């Protein structure tokens, strides 16, 4: 029996378009505070998966949620053209 396989990954594995552009890297850098805050929130939630939530855990989750909201607010209220490439509104 002959197996039919695709070779697309082999052909395009090292193509230039596979690398992130400078604009994409800038967007990631701009969103990095939000990403870090979301990671902290996820970490706080994961620690409570295997045990009941106590007052300290609840406070940690609440503070992490507030940091996520603040980071998202700061990102949304940033410079006018920061979110869209080319400065489009």
Buried (B, 14 or more C-beta within 10 A) or exposed (E): EEEEEEEEEEEEEEEEEEEEEEEEEEBEEBBEBBEEBBEBBEEBBEEBEEEEEEEEBEEBBEEBBEBBEEBBEEBEEEEEEBBEEEEEE
